Amino acid sequence: MARILAAFAAGLLFGAGLAISRMIDPAVVLAFLDLGAIAEGTWDASLAFVMAGALAVTMTGYRFVLKRRAPLFVPAFVLPTQRGIDWRLISGAVIFGGGWGLVGYCPGPAVAGLLLGAAKTWIFVVAMLAGMAIDHWLFERAARASPPAGNTVH
C-alpha cells in the first residue's frame, strides 16, 4: 500500500509541476518550439527554464538516490545498460519529437491535461495508447522469445 501511495503522491507532484509550468498547454509548448519566433522577438523561452530546472532536480536526485542499496519500495534498482543507438531509438525520437512539434503534447503533460477535458487532448492520449499497444504487439512479444538486452538489476 505504501508503494501505491508513494507513486500516487509522485504523480500528483509531477502533474502539479506540469500544470504550474503550463506544459499542459499546447499553445505554450508550440510557442517554445517555434524557433522562427526568435528573429521576430516573440519566442517564449519559459519552458527552457522549466526543462533546466527539471534537469537540475533529476541530476541531484540521481546522485543521492543511487547511493542507496535499493529503492524504498522495491528490492532493487533496474537501470538501463544499453548505450548503443539503434533504429528503434532513432525512430522513437523522431516520432516523439514530431508529435510534440505537431500538437504540443508529450506523454506526461497530455495525461495531466486530461483533467481539462479538451477533446484534442483525449484524442492524443488515445492515439498514444494505441501506439504503445502496437509497439508492444510488434516488438515486446518478439523480445520475450529472445534474451533481454538493456536492463540489469543492481
Backbone torsions as a table, in degrees:
resi	resn	phi	psi	omega
1	MET	NA	-37.7	179.3
2	ALA	-62.5	-36.9	179.7
3	ARG	-63.6	-42.4	179.9
4	ILE	-66.0	-43.2	179.2
5	LEU	-64.9	-39.2	178.2
6	ALA	-65.2	-41.9	178.5
7	ALA	-65.0	-40.8	178.9
8	PHE	-63.7	-44.3	179.7
9	ALA	-64.2	-41.8	178.6
10	ALA	-64.1	-40.9	178.2
11	GLY	-64.0	-42.0	177.1
12	LEU	-63.0	-42.8	179.1
13	LEU	-64.1	-43.4	178.9
14	PHE	-63.3	-47.0	179.4
15	GLY	-62.3	-39.8	177.6
16	ALA	-63.9	-41.1	177.4
17	GLY	-62.0	-41.1	178.0
18	LEU	-64.7	-40.8	-179.7
19	ALA	-68.5	-45.0	-179.1
20	ILE	-63.1	-39.2	-179.3
21	SER	-79.5	-5.3	179.1
22	ARG	68.3	22.2	176.4
23	MET	-71.7	-11.0	177.1
24	ILE	-85.2	-2.0	177.9
25	ASP	-100.7	106.9	-177.6
26	PRO	-57.0	-29.4	180.0
27	ALA	-64.1	-39.5	178.7
28	VAL	-67.0	-43.7	-179.9
29	VAL	-64.4	-45.6	179.8
30	LEU	-64.8	-34.4	176.4
31	ALA	-65.6	-34.4	176.5
32	PHE	-70.1	-40.0	-177.2
33	LEU	-77.7	-11.9	-178.9
34	ASP	-81.5	83.9	-177.8
35	LEU	-69.1	-19.5	174.9
36	GLY	-63.4	-23.3	-179.9
37	ALA	-72.9	-13.8	177.8
38	ILE	-61.0	-47.2	-179.5
39	ALA	-63.0	-32.3	-179.7
40	GLU	-81.3	-13.4	-178.2
41	GLY	78.7	17.8	-178.7
42	THR	-114.2	11.5	-177.8
43	TRP	-68.8	134.5	178.5
44	ASP	-95.9	101.3	-176.7
45	ALA	-89.8	5.3	-173.6
46	SER	-59.4	-34.2	-178.8
47	LEU	-71.6	-21.2	174.6
48	ALA	-62.7	-38.0	178.0
49	PHE	-70.8	-36.8	176.1
50	VAL	-61.7	-47.0	-178.9
51	MET	-66.1	-39.7	177.8
52	ALA	-63.7	-41.2	177.0
53	GLY	-63.7	-41.9	178.6
54	ALA	-64.0	-40.4	178.8
55	LEU	-64.7	-41.9	179.0
56	ALA	-63.1	-43.8	179.0
57	VAL	-64.6	-43.1	-179.4
58	THR	-63.9	-46.5	-179.9
59	MET	-61.4	-42.7	178.5
60	THR	-66.0	-44.9	180.0
61	GLY	-60.6	-45.6	179.0
62	TYR	-61.5	-39.7	-179.3
63	ARG	-58.7	-41.6	-178.9
64	PHE	-82.3	-43.9	-174.6
65	VAL	-65.8	-41.7	-176.3
66	LEU	-73.9	-4.7	172.6
67	LYS	-78.7	-15.8	178.7
68	ARG	-75.2	157.5	176.9
69	ARG	-73.1	-31.6	-178.3
70	ALA	-157.5	159.9	174.1
71	PRO	-65.0	170.3	-177.8
72	LEU	-69.5	-37.3	-168.8
73	PHE	-116.7	4.9	174.9
74	VAL	-137.9	158.7	-172.4
75	PRO	-71.7	-23.5	-176.0
76	ALA	-153.8	158.1	172.8
77	PHE	-76.6	146.0	171.7
78	VAL	-120.8	110.4	-175.0
79	LEU	-120.1	144.6	177.9
80	PRO	-68.8	142.4	176.3
81	THR	-114.9	-18.5	-178.5
82	GLN	-72.1	126.1	-178.8
83	ARG	-112.8	-7.5	-176.1
84	GLY	-74.7	156.5	175.8
85	ILE	-104.1	121.5	-179.6
86	ASP	-125.7	179.4	-175.6
87	TRP	-65.8	-30.4	178.4
88	ARG	-68.0	-40.2	177.9
89	LEU	-64.3	-47.0	-178.6
90	ILE	-65.2	-47.6	-179.5
91	SER	-64.7	-37.3	177.1
92	GLY	-64.2	-41.1	178.5
93	ALA	-65.0	-39.8	179.0
94	VAL	-65.7	-44.8	179.2
95	ILE	-64.2	-45.6	179.6
96	PHE	-60.5	-51.8	-178.8
97	GLY	-63.9	-39.9	178.1
98	GLY	-63.7	-44.9	178.3
99	GLY	-63.5	-41.5	179.8
100	TRP	-63.8	-43.0	-179.3
101	GLY	-70.8	-31.8	-179.0
102	LEU	-77.1	-41.5	-172.9
103	VAL	-117.8	-11.2	177.4
104	GLY	81.5	16.5	178.6
105	TYR	-123.1	144.0	162.3
106	CYS	-122.8	170.5	-168.0
107	PRO	-54.4	-50.2	-177.0
108	GLY	-59.6	-55.4	178.4
109	PRO	-61.4	-32.5	179.0
110	ALA	-65.1	-44.8	179.2
111	VAL	-65.1	-42.7	178.0
112	ALA	-63.7	-34.3	-178.9
113	GLY	-76.2	-9.7	179.0
114	LEU	-57.7	-32.0	-178.6
115	LEU	-65.1	-20.6	178.1
116	LEU	-75.8	-18.5	173.6
117	GLY	80.1	11.0	-180.0
118	ALA	-69.1	133.7	-177.9
119	ALA	-60.1	-40.0	-178.1
120	LYS	-65.3	-30.5	176.8
121	THR	-68.0	-44.3	178.9
122	TRP	-63.3	-40.2	178.3
123	ILE	-63.1	-43.5	179.1
124	PHE	-61.2	-46.7	-177.6
125	VAL	-64.7	-41.2	177.3
126	VAL	-62.2	-43.9	178.3
127	ALA	-63.8	-39.2	178.2
128	MET	-63.4	-45.2	178.3
129	LEU	-64.0	-37.2	176.4
130	ALA	-63.7	-41.7	177.2
131	GLY	-62.3	-40.0	177.2
132	MET	-64.1	-40.9	179.3
133	ALA	-65.1	-41.7	178.3
134	ILE	-63.6	-44.0	177.5
135	ASP	-58.7	-46.3	179.3
136	HIS	-60.0	-45.3	-177.7
137	TRP	-65.0	-42.5	-176.7
138	LEU	-77.3	-42.3	-168.2
139	PHE	-110.7	-44.2	-174.6
140	GLU	-68.2	-36.9	177.3
141	ARG	-64.5	-39.0	177.9
142	ALA	-68.9	-34.0	-179.3
143	ALA	-66.5	-29.7	178.6
144	ARG	-64.0	-27.1	-179.1
145	ALA	-77.5	-20.3	178.8
146	SER	-114.7	161.0	-179.1
147	PRO	-65.7	147.4	-179.4
148	PRO	-68.2	143.5	175.3
149	ALA	-137.7	121.4	175.8
150	GLY	127.3	-20.5	178.6
151	ASN	-127.7	143.4	176.3
152	THR	-140.3	152.5	178.1
153	VAL	-99.9	126.7	178.8
154	HIS	-103.1	NA	NA
